[in-house]
Amino acid sequence: MSALRLVSQDLDSGARGRVLLIDDDLALLGLMAHAFAEAGYSVLTAENGRKGLVALERFKPDLVITDIVMPEMEGIGAILQIRRRPSPPKIIAISDAGPGARREYLNWAKHLGADEVLAKPFRMGQLVALAQQVIQNNSNHLGRGS
């Protein structure tokens, strides 16, 4: 499978914004990409944090949605690198919030720079609505949190 996948490239025709989706769960990645494309966003997908950072360079997203636990580069590493950039995009971190340390992943992501966090499983409509809210909020780190 290709490292990066442009799902919708309607960048100049009234798209609501650019969203970069990073997740190693290809089924979930496809569902999220479809939901955002249907909602009018330009969407690029990447299968891990390293590929997501490559995509960030050329796609210039308004929002990055990243899973936390992934191979090659986890979401926490991607968040830290994205936040070091001048004018970084907004970030939503997603992860399973099961028992034990996994529940803490979302707390760490929020503390280290994610504008919002969302525990899996979630409804696609819930994620898209949160993304709209985050994109419309022009101040970094002023989201309502989870």
GROMACS elastic network, one bead per residue, 0.5 to 0.9 nm:
[ bonds ]
;  ai    aj funct       b0    kb
    1     4     6  0.86257   500
    2     5     6  0.66429   500
    2    46     6  0.88552   500
    3    45     6  0.83828   500
    3    46     6  0.61937   500
    3    47     6  0.66156   500
    3    48     6  0.88430   500
    3    51     6  0.65997   500
    4    44     6  0.69315   500
    4    45     6  0.55836   500
    4    47     6  0.73412   500
    4    51     6  0.70973   500
    4    52     6  0.80221   500
    4    54     6  0.89323   500
    4    55     6  0.71308   500
    5    43     6  0.83951   500
    5    44     6  0.55833   500
    5    45     6  0.51037   500
    5    46     6  0.67791   500
    6     9     6  0.67473   500
    6    42     6  0.81307   500
    6    43     6  0.60406   500
    6    45     6  0.64178   500
    7    33     6  0.66123   500
    7    34     6  0.77485   500
    7    37     6  0.70430   500
    7    42     6  0.71589   500
    7    43     6  0.52305   500
    7    44     6  0.57451   500
    7    45     6  0.73736   500
    8    11     6  0.82432   500
    8    33     6  0.86120   500
    8    36     6  0.89934   500
    8    37     6  0.60352   500
    8    40     6  0.86889   500
    8    41     6  0.73044   500
    8    43     6  0.52432   500
    8    44     6  0.73020   500
    9    12     6  0.84413   500
    9    15     6  0.86670   500
    9    18     6  0.88208   500
    9    41     6  0.84920   500
    9    42     6  0.52144   500
    9    43     6  0.69663   500
    9    44     6  0.84003   500
   10    13     6  0.55756   500
   10    14     6  0.74330   500
   10    15     6  0.59464   500
   10    40     6  0.83648   500
   10    41     6  0.77997   500
   10    42     6  0.58819   500
   11    14     6  0.70827   500
   11    15     6  0.56666   500
   11    16     6  0.86514   500
   11    17     6  0.77033   500
   11    18     6  0.75853   500
   11    41     6  0.83275   500
   11    42     6  0.62064   500
   12    15     6  0.67462   500
   14    17     6  0.85156   500
   14    40     6  0.80927   500
   15    18     6  0.76996   500
   15    40     6  0.54337   500
   15    41     6  0.53128   500
   15    42     6  0.63240   500
   16    39     6  0.80493   500
   16    40     6  0.56617   500
   16    41     6  0.50834   500
   16    42     6  0.75641   500
   16   132     6  0.86765   500
   17    40     6  0.78649   500
   17    41     6  0.52109   500
   17    42     6  0.61773   500
   17    43     6  0.86263   500
   17    61     6  0.75200   500
   17    62     6  0.61497   500
   17    63     6  0.80105   500
   17   135     6  0.79644   500
   18    41     6  0.58106   500
   18    43     6  0.59538   500
   18    44     6  0.79689   500
   18    59     6  0.78291   500
   18    60     6  0.75042   500
   18    62     6  0.52010   500
   18    63     6  0.65353   500
   18    64     6  0.86926   500
   19    33     6  0.88510   500
   19    36     6  0.78266   500
   19    41     6  0.66995   500
   19    42     6  0.61499   500
   19    44     6  0.64822   500
   19    45     6  0.84840   500
   19    59     6  0.88259   500
   19    60     6  0.88435   500
   19    61     6  0.53415   500
   19    62     6  0.61022   500
   19    64     6  0.58199   500
   19    65     6  0.73877   500
   19   131     6  0.88197   500
   20    33     6  0.89700   500
   20    42     6  0.85281   500
   20    43     6  0.58861   500
   20    45     6  0.57604   500
   20    46     6  0.75572   500
   20    52     6  0.75086   500
   20    55     6  0.77512   500
   20    56     6  0.75044   500
   20    59     6  0.79079   500
   20    60     6  0.86238   500
   20    61     6  0.60022   500
   20    62     6  0.81326   500
   20    63     6  0.63129   500
   20    65     6  0.62524   500
   20    66     6  0.82246   500
   21    29     6  0.70051   500
   21    32     6  0.76541   500
   21    33     6  0.72481   500
   21    43     6  0.73041   500
   21    44     6  0.62531   500
   21    46     6  0.62172   500
   21    47     6  0.84247   500
   21    52     6  0.77958   500
   21    63     6  0.85507   500
   21    64     6  0.59947   500
   21    66     6  0.60651   500
   21    67     6  0.85530   500
   22    29     6  0.73514   500
   22    44     6  0.87017   500
   22    45     6  0.59092   500
   22    47     6  0.56700   500
   22    48     6  0.57828   500
   22    49     6  0.65638   500
   22    51     6  0.82496   500
   22    52     6  0.60180   500
   22    64     6  0.75150   500
   22    65     6  0.61055   500
   22    67     6  0.61959   500
   22    75     6  0.81684   500
   23    26     6  0.70217   500
   23    28     6  0.76290   500
   23    29     6  0.59273   500
   23    45     6  0.79843   500
   23    46     6  0.66329   500
   23    47     6  0.51481   500
   23    48     6  0.57853   500
   23    49     6  0.79952   500
   23    65     6  0.83681   500
   23    66     6  0.60754   500
   23    67     6  0.51431   500
   23    68     6  0.81670   500
   23    69     6  0.85120   500
   23    70     6  0.70433   500
   23    75     6  0.86446   500
   23    94     6  0.89748   500
   24    27     6  0.88285   500
   24    28     6  0.84477   500
   24    29     6  0.74569   500
   24    46     6  0.79092   500
   24    48     6  0.57172   500
   24    67     6  0.77283   500
   24    69     6  0.83770   500
   24    70     6  0.58511   500
   24    71     6  0.74634   500
   25    28     6  0.54511   500
   25    29     6  0.60556   500
   25    30     6  0.86805   500
   25    47     6  0.76378   500
   25    67     6  0.89601   500
   25    70     6  0.87007   500
   26    30     6  0.60694   500
   26    31     6  0.86071   500
   26    47     6  0.73379   500
   27    30     6  0.52130   500
   27    31     6  0.63657   500
   27    32     6  0.87531   500
   28    31     6  0.50148   500
   28    32     6  0.60927   500
   28    33     6  0.84453   500
   29    32     6  0.52246   500
   29    33     6  0.60573   500
   29    34     6  0.85882   500
   29    45     6  0.71413   500
   29    46     6  0.83678   500
   29    47     6  0.81129   500
   30    33     6  0.50685   500
   30    34     6  0.61197   500
   30    35     6  0.86050   500
   30    45     6  0.84069   500
   31    34     6  0.51941   500
   31    35     6  0.62071   500
   31    36     6  0.87309   500
   31   124     6  0.77843   500
   32    35     6  0.51053   500
   32    36     6  0.62157   500
   32    37     6  0.85379   500
   32   124     6  0.66231   500
   32   127     6  0.83889   500
   32   128     6  0.85851   500
   33    36     6  0.53176   500
   33    37     6  0.60568   500
   33    38     6  0.84852   500
   33    43     6  0.62809   500
   33    44     6  0.76328   500
   33    45     6  0.71850   500
   34    37     6  0.51495   500
   34    38     6  0.60015   500
   34    39     6  0.85248   500
   34    43     6  0.86923   500
   35    38     6  0.51850   500
   35    39     6  0.62207   500
   35    40     6  0.88810   500
   35    41     6  0.89437   500
   35   124     6  0.64265   500
   35   125     6  0.76817   500
   35   128     6  0.73486   500
   36    40     6  0.64405   500
   36    41     6  0.53997   500
   36    42     6  0.75227   500
   36    43     6  0.68412   500
   36   124     6  0.86260   500
   36   128     6  0.65937   500
   37    40     6  0.51974   500
   37    41     6  0.50517   500
   37    42     6  0.61943   500
   37    43     6  0.63474   500
   38    41     6  0.73623   500
   39   128     6  0.77323   500
   42    61     6  0.87661   500
   43    61     6  0.86239   500
   44    55     6  0.76815   500
   44    59     6  0.75898   500
   44    61     6  0.86738   500
   45    51     6  0.89909   500
   45    52     6  0.76076   500
   45    55     6  0.81998   500
   46    49     6  0.75513   500
   46    50     6  0.85414   500
   46    51     6  0.56130   500
   46    52     6  0.51577   500
   46    53     6  0.88511   500
   46    54     6  0.89687   500
   46    55     6  0.73486   500
   47    50     6  0.84599   500
   47    51     6  0.65460   500
   47    52     6  0.72858   500
   47    70     6  0.82603   500
   47    71     6  0.87575   500
   48    51     6  0.55267   500
   48    52     6  0.60913   500
   48    53     6  0.88364   500
   48    66     6  0.84653   500
   48    67     6  0.83194   500
   48    70     6  0.59479   500
   48    71     6  0.64183   500
   48    72     6  0.66156   500
   48    73     6  0.61581   500
   48    74     6  0.69635   500
   48    75     6  0.78104   500
   48    78     6  0.89264   500
   49    53     6  0.62066   500
   49    54     6  0.87499   500
   49    66     6  0.77214   500
   49    67     6  0.85350   500
   49    68     6  0.88500   500
   49    70     6  0.74138   500
   49    71     6  0.81148   500
   49    72     6  0.71177   500
   49    74     6  0.56375   500
   49    75     6  0.57987   500
   49    76     6  0.86474   500
   49    77     6  0.73661   500
   49    78     6  0.52824   500
   49    79     6  0.86511   500
   50    53     6  0.53066   500
   50    54     6  0.66344   500
   50    55     6  0.88680   500
   50    72     6  0.66196   500
   50    73     6  0.54164   500
   50    74     6  0.81933   500
   50    77     6  0.89403   500
   50    78     6  0.72598   500
   51    54     6  0.51116   500
   51    55     6  0.62845   500
   51    56     6  0.86589   500
   51    72     6  0.89754   500
   51    73     6  0.85763   500
   52    56     6  0.61041   500
   52    57     6  0.89326   500
   52    64     6  0.87624   500
   52    66     6  0.86077   500
   52    78     6  0.77156   500
   53    57     6  0.67436   500
   53    78     6  0.69354   500
   53    81     6  0.81012   500
   53    82     6  0.75802   500
   54    57     6  0.55868   500
   54    58     6  0.73319   500
   54    59     6  0.89270   500
   55    58     6  0.56146   500
   55    59     6  0.57770   500
   55    60     6  0.79567   500
   55    61     6  0.89392   500
   56    59     6  0.53571   500
   56    60     6  0.54515   500
   56    61     6  0.66678   500
   56    64     6  0.85694   500
   56    82     6  0.84696   500
   57    60     6  0.61327   500
   58    61     6  0.88286   500
   60    63     6  0.88552   500
   60    89     6  0.78858   500
   61    64     6  0.67182   500
   61    88     6  0.89700   500
   61    89     6  0.62864   500
   61    90     6  0.85258   500
   62    88     6  0.84288   500
   62    89     6  0.50247   500
   62    90     6  0.62650   500
   62    91     6  0.87639   500
   62   135     6  0.66798   500
   63    88     6  0.89440   500
   63    89     6  0.52284   500
   63    91     6  0.56419   500
   63    92     6  0.75653   500
   63   131     6  0.75167   500
   63   134     6  0.79966   500
   63   135     6  0.66300   500
   64    89     6  0.66444   500
   64    90     6  0.61873   500
   64    92     6  0.63116   500
   64    93     6  0.83063   500
   65    90     6  0.85289   500
   65    91     6  0.57844   500
   65    93     6  0.57911   500
   65    94     6  0.71548   500
   65   131     6  0.85111   500
   66    74     6  0.88740   500
   66    75     6  0.58121   500
   66    76     6  0.88177   500
   66    78     6  0.81599   500
   66    79     6  0.81955   500
   66    91     6  0.75110   500
   66    92     6  0.64265   500
   66    93     6  0.50079   500
   66    94     6  0.60159   500
   66    95     6  0.84496   500
   67    70     6  0.70336   500
   67    74     6  0.76513   500
   67    75     6  0.55384   500
   67    76     6  0.86724   500
   67    92     6  0.86939   500
   67    93     6  0.57912   500
   67    95     6  0.54925   500
   67    96     6  0.88047   500
   68    74     6  0.55640   500
   68    76     6  0.60002   500
   68    77     6  0.87737   500
   68    78     6  0.88810   500
   68    93     6  0.66525   500
   68    94     6  0.63838   500
   68    95     6  0.56423   500
   68    96     6  0.86332   500
   68   105     6  0.69843   500
   68   106     6  0.78185   500
   68   109     6  0.78737   500
   69    73     6  0.84641   500
   69    74     6  0.53146   500
   69    75     6  0.63205   500
   69    76     6  0.82833   500
   69    95     6  0.71890   500
   69    96     6  0.88050   500
   69   105     6  0.85463   500
   70    73     6  0.63556   500
   70    75     6  0.69411   500
   71    74     6  0.63241   500
   73    76     6  0.82537   500
   73    77     6  0.63550   500
   73    78     6  0.69372   500
   74    77     6  0.55532   500
   74    78     6  0.65031   500
   74    79     6  0.88584   500
   75    79     6  0.60185   500
   75    80     6  0.85801   500
   75    93     6  0.74721   500
   75    94     6  0.88314   500
   75   109     6  0.80778   500
   76    79     6  0.50822   500
   76    80     6  0.62673   500
   76    81     6  0.87132   500
   76    93     6  0.86207   500
   76   105     6  0.83525   500
   76   108     6  0.78372   500
   76   109     6  0.60543   500
   76   112     6  0.76380   500
   76   113     6  0.89935   500
   77    80     6  0.52057   500
   77    81     6  0.62961   500
   77    82     6  0.86004   500
   78    81     6  0.51752   500
   78    82     6  0.60024   500
   78    83     6  0.85453   500
   79    82     6  0.50987   500
   79    83     6  0.60864   500
   79    84     6  0.87204   500
   79    91     6  0.75221   500
   79    93     6  0.84510   500
   79   109     6  0.74635   500
   79   112     6  0.72590   500
   79   113     6  0.64794   500
   79   114     6  0.68161   500
   80    83     6  0.52915   500
   80    84     6  0.65163   500
   80   112     6  0.66958   500
   80   113     6  0.70142   500
   81    84     6  0.52734   500
   81    85     6  0.69874   500
   82    85     6  0.55605   500
   82    86     6  0.88086   500
   82    88     6  0.60777   500
   82    89     6  0.76605   500
   82    91     6  0.87279   500
   82   113     6  0.88931   500
   83    86     6  0.78840   500
   83    87     6  0.83460   500
   83    88     6  0.57492   500
   83    89     6  0.81406   500
   83   112     6  0.86315   500
   83   113     6  0.65983   500
   83   114     6  0.87076   500
   84    87     6  0.88465   500
   84    88     6  0.75075   500
   85    88     6  0.54464   500
   85    89     6  0.89485   500
   88    91     6  0.87049   500
   89   135     6  0.88134   500
   89   140     6  0.89707   500
   90   114     6  0.74163   500
   90   115     6  0.62379   500
   90   116     6  0.86943   500
   90   134     6  0.68977   500
   90   135     6  0.68065   500
   90   138     6  0.89668   500
   90   140     6  0.71448   500
   90   141     6  0.85676   500
   91   113     6  0.76447   500
   91   115     6  0.53214   500
   91   116     6  0.67234   500
   91   117     6  0.84703   500
   91   131     6  0.89408   500
   91   134     6  0.81692   500
   92   109     6  0.88235   500
   92   110     6  0.86817   500
   92   114     6  0.56128   500
   92   115     6  0.58823   500
   92   117     6  0.53288   500
   92   118     6  0.72951   500
   92   130     6  0.85989   500
   92   131     6  0.75876   500
   92   134     6  0.82075   500
   93   106     6  0.68436   500
   93   109     6  0.64923   500
   93   110     6  0.77328   500
   93   114     6  0.61242   500
   93   115     6  0.80911   500
   93   116     6  0.64817   500
   93   118     6  0.63578   500
   93   119     6  0.84778   500
   94    97     6  0.89093   500
   94   106     6  0.71080   500
   94   109     6  0.89406   500
   94   116     6  0.87893   500
   94   117     6  0.57639   500
   94   119     6  0.56517   500
   94   120     6  0.65709   500
   95    98     6  0.89422   500
   95   102     6  0.78459   500
   95   103     6  0.84241   500
   95   105     6  0.73213   500
   95   106     6  0.67247   500
   95   117     6  0.82335   500
   95   118     6  0.69174   500
   95   119     6  0.52965   500
   95   120     6  0.54682   500
   95   121     6  0.82989   500
   96   102     6  0.66820   500
   96   103     6  0.73659   500
   96   105     6  0.86344   500
   96   106     6  0.86734   500
   96   118     6  0.87810   500
   96   119     6  0.55840   500
   96   121     6  0.69248   500
   97   100     6  0.86108   500
   97   101     6  0.86756   500
   97   102     6  0.54942   500
   97   104     6  0.77424   500
   97   105     6  0.77554   500
   97   106     6  0.75495   500
   97   118     6  0.88297   500
   97   119     6  0.54607   500
   97   120     6  0.64844   500
   97   121     6  0.85714   500
   98   101     6  0.80855   500
   98   102     6  0.56842   500
   98   103     6  0.56357   500
   98   119     6  0.89046   500
   98   120     6  0.88776   500
   99   102     6  0.63126   500
   99   103     6  0.60241   500
  100   103     6  0.60451   500
  100   104     6  0.75649   500
  101   104     6  0.52057   500
  101   105     6  0.68048   500
  102   105     6  0.52758   500
  102   106     6  0.77760   500
  103   106     6  0.64193   500
  103   107     6  0.74792   500
  103   119     6  0.85960   500
  104   107     6  0.50592   500
  104   108     6  0.61674   500
  104   109     6  0.85773   500
  105   108     6  0.51275   500
  105   109     6  0.61357   500
  105   110     6  0.87039   500
  106   110     6  0.62076   500
  106   111     6  0.85649   500
  106   114     6  0.88591   500
  106   117     6  0.60449   500
  106   118     6  0.75210   500
  106   119     6  0.75153   500
  106   146     6  0.88007   500
  107   110     6  0.52201   500
  107   111     6  0.61844   500
  107   112     6  0.85993   500
  107   117     6  0.80268   500
  107   146     6  0.88674   500
  108   111     6  0.50339   500
  108   112     6  0.60050   500
  108   113     6  0.86561   500
  108   114     6  0.88716   500
  109   112     6  0.51440   500
  109   113     6  0.62845   500
  109   114     6  0.55298   500
  109   115     6  0.88138   500
  109   116     6  0.85952   500
  109   117     6  0.74116   500
  110   113     6  0.54590   500
  110   115     6  0.65073   500
  110   116     6  0.64978   500
  110   117     6  0.65404   500
  110   141     6  0.86769   500
  110   145     6  0.77830   500
  111   114     6  0.71588   500
  113   116     6  0.87604   500
  113   140     6  0.88599   500
  113   141     6  0.73025   500
  114   117     6  0.67977   500
  114   141     6  0.73241   500
  115   134     6  0.73024   500
  115   140     6  0.67095   500
  115   142     6  0.69925   500
  115   143     6  0.57631   500
  115   144     6  0.84473   500
  115   145     6  0.73420   500
  116   130     6  0.81838   500
  116   131     6  0.88989   500
  116   134     6  0.75919   500
  116   141     6  0.79040   500
  116   142     6  0.88729   500
  116   143     6  0.60658   500
  116   144     6  0.71918   500
  116   145     6  0.51052   500
  116   146     6  0.69769   500
  117   145     6  0.63553   500
  117   146     6  0.60265   500
  118   121     6  0.86279   500
  118   122     6  0.76222   500
  118   127     6  0.77837   500
  118   130     6  0.88656   500
  118   145     6  0.85107   500
  118   146     6  0.67031   500
  119   122     6  0.67626   500
  119   146     6  0.85071   500
  120   123     6  0.87953   500
  122   125     6  0.84666   500
  122   126     6  0.67326   500
  122   127     6  0.71357   500
  123   126     6  0.51868   500
  123   127     6  0.65890   500
  123   128     6  0.88650   500
  124   127     6  0.51092   500
  124   128     6  0.61720   500
  124   129     6  0.85473   500
  125   128     6  0.51381   500
  125   129     6  0.60464   500
  125   130     6  0.85268   500
  126   129     6  0.52220   500
  126   130     6  0.61928   500
  126   131     6  0.86068   500
  127   130     6  0.51237   500
  127   131     6  0.60996   500
  127   132     6  0.86686   500
  128   132     6  0.62190   500
  128   133     6  0.86827   500
  129   132     6  0.51318   500
  129   133     6  0.63393   500
  129   134     6  0.87360   500
  130   133     6  0.50825   500
  130   134     6  0.61918   500
  130   135     6  0.86317   500
  131   134     6  0.50700   500
  131   135     6  0.60368   500
  131   136     6  0.84638   500
  132   135     6  0.52494   500
  132   136     6  0.61052   500
  132   137     6  0.86058   500
  133   136     6  0.52569   500
  133   137     6  0.62362   500
  133   143     6  0.81148   500
  134   137     6  0.51479   500
  134   138     6  0.79414   500
  134   142     6  0.87332   500
  134   143     6  0.65773   500
  135   138     6  0.70125   500
  137   140     6  0.77000   500
  137   142     6  0.74770   500
  137   143     6  0.74272   500
  138   142     6  0.86399   500
  139   142     6  0.60301   500
  139   143     6  0.85116   500
  140   143     6  0.78320   500
  141   144     6  0.86639   500
  141   145     6  0.89286   500
  142   145     6  0.83820   500
